[in-house]
Amino acid sequence: MLEKVSANVMFMKTAKELWDILMYFNEHNSSRVANLHEKLSTLRQDGRSLSNYYAELKGTLDELDLY
């Protein structure tokens, strides 16, 4: 779990409390997910090195995977 997420949920006493707060964050991230999908659909290498292009692609996919 990411540190910034765990700091918000580490004192939850039950799995239900944890689930409820994580689902709250998930519901409010739908616009971010849409932005990430748009970014992926328009992402181009555009003269960058393959390693730089791949790093941005992988970072975007990893962030999308979090949501």
Distance bins in CASP14 RR format, pairs under 12 A and 6 or more apart:
PFRMAT RR
TARGET T0000
AUTHOR 0000-0000-0000
RMODE 2
METHOD distances of the structure
MODEL  1
1 7 0 0 0 0 1 0 0 0 0 0 0
1 8 0 0 0 0 0 1 0 0 0 0 0
1 9 1 0 0 1 0 0 0 0 0 0 0
1 10 0 0 0 0 1 0 0 0 0 0 0
1 12 0 0 0 0 0 1 0 0 0 0 0
1 18 0 0 0 0 0 1 0 0 0 0 0
1 22 0 0 0 0 1 0 0 0 0 0 0
1 66 0 0 0 0 0 1 0 0 0 0 0
2 8 0 0 0 0 1 0 0 0 0 0 0
2 9 0 0 0 0 0 1 0 0 0 0 0
2 10 0 0 0 0 0 1 0 0 0 0 0
2 22 0 0 0 0 0 1 0 0 0 0 0
2 25 0 0 0 0 0 1 0 0 0 0 0
2 62 0 0 0 0 0 1 0 0 0 0 0
2 63 0 0 0 0 0 1 0 0 0 0 0
2 65 0 0 0 0 0 1 0 0 0 0 0
2 66 1 0 0 1 0 0 0 0 0 0 0
2 67 0 0 0 0 0 1 0 0 0 0 0
3 9 0 0 0 0 0 1 0 0 0 0 0
3 10 0 0 0 0 1 0 0 0 0 0 0
4 10 0 0 0 0 0 1 0 0 0 0 0
4 25 0 0 0 0 0 1 0 0 0 0 0
4 66 0 0 0 0 0 1 0 0 0 0 0
5 12 0 0 0 0 0 1 0 0 0 0 0
5 18 0 0 0 0 0 1 0 0 0 0 0
5 21 0 0 0 0 1 0 0 0 0 0 0
5 22 1 0 0 1 0 0 0 0 0 0 0
5 25 1 0 0 1 0 0 0 0 0 0 0
5 26 0 0 0 0 0 1 0 0 0 0 0
5 29 0 0 0 0 0 1 0 0 0 0 0
5 66 0 0 0 0 1 0 0 0 0 0 0
5 67 0 0 0 0 0 1 0 0 0 0 0
6 12 0 0 0 0 0 1 0 0 0 0 0
6 18 0 0 0 0 0 1 0 0 0 0 0
6 21 0 0 0 0 0 1 0 0 0 0 0
6 22 0 0 0 0 0 1 0 0 0 0 0
7 21 0 0 0 0 0 1 0 0 0 0 0
8 17 0 0 0 0 0 1 0 0 0 0 0
8 18 0 0 0 0 1 0 0 0 0 0 0
8 21 1 0 0 1 0 0 0 0 0 0 0
8 22 0 0 0 0 1 0 0 0 0 0 0
8 24 0 0 0 0 0 1 0 0 0 0 0
8 25 0 0 0 0 1 0 0 0 0 0 0
9 15 0 0 0 0 0 1 0 0 0 0 0
9 17 0 0 0 0 1 0 0 0 0 0 0
9 18 1 0 1 0 0 0 0 0 0 0 0
9 19 0 0 0 0 1 0 0 0 0 0 0
9 20 0 0 0 0 0 1 0 0 0 0 0
9 21 1 0 1 0 0 0 0 0 0 0 0
9 22 1 0 0 1 0 0 0 0 0 0 0
9 23 0 0 0 0 0 1 0 0 0 0 0
9 24 0 0 0 0 0 1 0 0 0 0 0
9 25 0 0 0 0 1 0 0 0 0 0 0
10 17 0 0 0 0 0 1 0 0 0 0 0
10 18 0 0 0 0 1 0 0 0 0 0 0
10 21 0 0 0 0 0 1 0 0 0 0 0
11 17 0 0 0 0 1 0 0 0 0 0 0
11 18 0 0 0 0 0 1 0 0 0 0 0
11 21 0 0 0 0 0 1 0 0 0 0 0
12 18 1 0 1 0 0 0 0 0 0 0 0
12 19 0 0 0 0 1 0 0 0 0 0 0
12 20 0 0 0 0 1 0 0 0 0 0 0
12 21 1 0 0 1 0 0 0 0 0 0 0
12 22 0 0 0 0 1 0 0 0 0 0 0
13 20 0 0 0 0 0 1 0 0 0 0 0
13 21 0 0 0 0 0 1 0 0 0 0 0
14 20 0 0 0 0 1 0 0 0 0 0 0
14 21 0 0 0 0 0 1 0 0 0 0 0
15 21 0 0 0 0 0 1 0 0 0 0 0
15 22 0 0 0 0 0 1 0 0 0 0 0
16 22 0 0 0 0 0 1 0 0 0 0 0
16 23 0 0 0 0 0 1 0 0 0 0 0
17 23 0 0 0 0 0 1 0 0 0 0 0
17 24 0 0 0 0 0 1 0 0 0 0 0
18 24 0 0 0 0 0 1 0 0 0 0 0
18 25 0 0 0 0 0 1 0 0 0 0 0
19 25 0 0 0 0 0 1 0 0 0 0 0
19 26 0 0 0 0 0 1 0 0 0 0 0
20 26 0 0 0 0 0 1 0 0 0 0 0
20 27 0 0 0 0 0 1 0 0 0 0 0
21 27 0 0 0 0 0 1 0 0 0 0 0
21 28 0 0 0 0 0 1 0 0 0 0 0
22 28 0 0 0 0 0 1 0 0 0 0 0
22 29 0 0 0 0 0 1 0 0 0 0 0
22 66 0 0 0 0 0 1 0 0 0 0 0
22 67 0 0 0 0 0 1 0 0 0 0 0
23 29 0 0 0 0 0 1 0 0 0 0 0
23 67 0 0 0 0 0 1 0 0 0 0 0
25 32 0 0 0 0 0 1 0 0 0 0 0
25 33 0 0 0 0 0 1 0 0 0 0 0
25 66 0 0 0 0 0 1 0 0 0 0 0
25 67 0 0 0 0 1 0 0 0 0 0 0
26 32 0 0 0 0 0 1 0 0 0 0 0
26 33 0 0 0 0 1 0 0 0 0 0 0
26 66 0 0 0 0 1 0 0 0 0 0 0
26 67 1 0 0 1 0 0 0 0 0 0 0
27 33 0 0 0 0 0 1 0 0 0 0 0
27 67 0 0 0 0 0 1 0 0 0 0 0
28 67 0 0 0 0 0 1 0 0 0 0 0
29 35 0 0 0 0 1 0 0 0 0 0 0
29 36 0 0 0 0 1 0 0 0 0 0 0
29 63 0 0 0 0 0 1 0 0 0 0 0
29 64 0 0 0 0 0 1 0 0 0 0 0
29 66 0 0 0 0 1 0 0 0 0 0 0
29 67 1 0 1 0 0 0 0 0 0 0 0
30 36 0 0 0 0 0 1 0 0 0 0 0
30 37 0 0 0 0 0 1 0 0 0 0 0
30 67 0 0 0 0 1 0 0 0 0 0 0
31 37 0 0 0 0 0 1 0 0 0 0 0
31 38 0 0 0 0 0 1 0 0 0 0 0
31 67 0 0 0 0 0 1 0 0 0 0 0
32 38 0 0 0 0 0 1 0 0 0 0 0
32 39 0 0 0 0 0 1 0 0 0 0 0
32 60 0 0 0 0 0 1 0 0 0 0 0
32 63 0 0 0 0 1 0 0 0 0 0 0
32 64 0 0 0 0 1 0 0 0 0 0 0
32 66 0 0 0 0 1 0 0 0 0 0 0
32 67 1 0 0 1 0 0 0 0 0 0 0
33 39 0 0 0 0 0 1 0 0 0 0 0
33 40 0 0 0 0 0 1 0 0 0 0 0
33 60 0 0 0 0 0 1 0 0 0 0 0
33 63 0 0 0 0 1 0 0 0 0 0 0
33 64 1 0 0 1 0 0 0 0 0 0 0
33 65 0 0 0 0 0 1 0 0 0 0 0
33 66 0 0 0 0 1 0 0 0 0 0 0
33 67 1 0 1 0 0 0 0 0 0 0 0
34 40 0 0 0 0 0 1 0 0 0 0 0
34 41 0 0 0 0 0 1 0 0 0 0 0
34 64 0 0 0 0 0 1 0 0 0 0 0
34 67 0 0 0 0 0 1 0 0 0 0 0
35 41 0 0 0 0 0 1 0 0 0 0 0
35 42 0 0 0 0 0 1 0 0 0 0 0
35 60 0 0 0 0 1 0 0 0 0 0 0
35 63 0 0 0 0 1 0 0 0 0 0 0
35 64 0 0 0 0 1 0 0 0 0 0 0
35 67 0 0 0 0 0 1 0 0 0 0 0
36 42 0 0 0 0 0 1 0 0 0 0 0
36 43 0 0 0 0 0 1 0 0 0 0 0
36 56 0 0 0 0 0 1 0 0 0 0 0
36 57 0 0 0 0 0 1 0 0 0 0 0
36 59 0 0 0 0 1 0 0 0 0 0 0
36 60 1 0 1 0 0 0 0 0 0 0 0
36 61 0 0 0 0 1 0 0 0 0 0 0
36 62 0 0 0 0 0 1 0 0 0 0 0
36 63 1 0 0 1 0 0 0 0 0 0 0
36 64 1 0 1 0 0 0 0 0 0 0 0
36 65 0 0 0 0 1 0 0 0 0 0 0
36 66 0 0 0 0 1 0 0 0 0 0 0
36 67 1 0 0 1 0 0 0 0 0 0 0
37 43 0 0 0 0 0 1 0 0 0 0 0
37 60 0 0 0 0 1 0 0 0 0 0 0
37 61 0 0 0 0 0 1 0 0 0 0 0
37 63 0 0 0 0 0 1 0 0 0 0 0
37 64 1 0 0 1 0 0 0 0 0 0 0
37 67 0 0 0 0 0 1 0 0 0 0 0
38 60 0 0 0 0 0 1 0 0 0 0 0
38 64 0 0 0 0 0 1 0 0 0 0 0
39 56 0 0 0 0 1 0 0 0 0 0 0
39 57 0 0 0 0 1 0 0 0 0 0 0
39 59 0 0 0 0 0 1 0 0 0 0 0
39 60 1 0 1 0 0 0 0 0 0 0 0
39 61 0 0 0 0 0 1 0 0 0 0 0
39 63 0 0 0 0 1 0 0 0 0 0 0
39 64 0 0 0 0 1 0 0 0 0 0 0
40 56 0 0 0 0 1 0 0 0 0 0 0
40 57 1 0 0 1 0 0 0 0 0 0 0
40 58 0 0 0 0 0 1 0 0 0 0 0
40 59 0 0 0 0 0 1 0 0 0 0 0
40 60 1 0 1 0 0 0 0 0 0 0 0
40 61 1 0 0 1 0 0 0 0 0 0 0
40 62 0 0 0 0 0 1 0 0 0 0 0
40 63 0 0 0 0 0 1 0 0 0 0 0
40 64 1 0 0 1 0 0 0 0 0 0 0
40 65 0 0 0 0 0 1 0 0 0 0 0
41 57 0 0 0 0 0 1 0 0 0 0 0
41 60 0 0 0 0 0 1 0 0 0 0 0
41 64 0 0 0 0 0 1 0 0 0 0 0
42 56 0 0 0 0 0 1 0 0 0 0 0
42 57 0 0 0 0 0 1 0 0 0 0 0
42 60 0 0 0 0 0 1 0 0 0 0 0
43 52 0 0 0 0 0 1 0 0 0 0 0
43 53 1 0 0 1 0 0 0 0 0 0 0
43 54 0 0 0 0 0 1 0 0 0 0 0
43 55 0 0 0 0 0 1 0 0 0 0 0
43 56 1 0 0 1 0 0 0 0 0 0 0
43 57 1 0 0 1 0 0 0 0 0 0 0
43 58 0 0 0 0 0 1 0 0 0 0 0
43 59 0 0 0 0 0 1 0 0 0 0 0
43 60 1 0 0 1 0 0 0 0 0 0 0
43 61 0 0 0 0 1 0 0 0 0 0 0
43 64 0 0 0 0 0 1 0 0 0 0 0
44 52 0 0 0 0 0 1 0 0 0 0 0
44 53 0 0 0 0 1 0 0 0 0 0 0
44 56 0 0 0 0 0 1 0 0 0 0 0
44 57 0 0 0 0 0 1 0 0 0 0 0
45 51 0 0 0 0 0 1 0 0 0 0 0
45 52 0 0 0 0 1 0 0 0 0 0 0
45 53 1 0 1 0 0 0 0 0 0 0 0
45 54 0 0 0 0 1 0 0 0 0 0 0
45 55 0 0 0 0 0 1 0 0 0 0 0
45 56 0 0 0 0 1 0 0 0 0 0 0
45 57 0 0 0 0 1 0 0 0 0 0 0
46 52 0 0 0 0 0 1 0 0 0 0 0
46 53 0 0 0 0 1 0 0 0 0 0 0
46 56 0 0 0 0 0 1 0 0 0 0 0
47 53 0 0 0 0 1 0 0 0 0 0 0
48 54 0 0 0 0 1 0 0 0 0 0 0
48 55 0 0 0 0 1 0 0 0 0 0 0
48 56 0 0 0 0 1 0 0 0 0 0 0
48 57 0 0 0 0 0 1 0 0 0 0 0
49 55 0 0 0 0 1 0 0 0 0 0 0
49 56 0 0 0 0 0 1 0 0 0 0 0
50 56 0 0 0 0 0 1 0 0 0 0 0
50 57 0 0 0 0 0 1 0 0 0 0 0
50 58 0 0 0 0 0 1 0 0 0 0 0
51 57 0 0 0 0 0 1 0 0 0 0 0
51 58 0 0 0 0 0 1 0 0 0 0 0
52 58 0 0 0 0 0 1 0 0 0 0 0
52 59 0 0 0 0 0 1 0 0 0 0 0
53 59 0 0 0 0 0 1 0 0 0 0 0
53 60 0 0 0 0 0 1 0 0 0 0 0
54 60 0 0 0 0 0 1 0 0 0 0 0
54 61 0 0 0 0 0 1 0 0 0 0 0
54 62 0 0 0 0 0 1 0 0 0 0 0
55 61 0 0 0 0 0 1 0 0 0 0 0
55 62 0 0 0 0 0 1 0 0 0 0 0
56 62 0 0 0 0 0 1 0 0 0 0 0
56 63 0 0 0 0 0 1 0 0 0 0 0
57 63 0 0 0 0 0 1 0 0 0 0 0
57 64 0 0 0 0 0 1 0 0 0 0 0
58 64 0 0 0 0 0 1 0 0 0 0 0
58 65 0 0 0 0 0 1 0 0 0 0 0
59 65 0 0 0 0 1 0 0 0 0 0 0
59 66 0 0 0 0 0 1 0 0 0 0 0
60 66 0 0 0 0 0 1 0 0 0 0 0
60 67 0 0 0 0 0 1 0 0 0 0 0
61 67 0 0 0 0 0 1 0 0 0 0 0
END
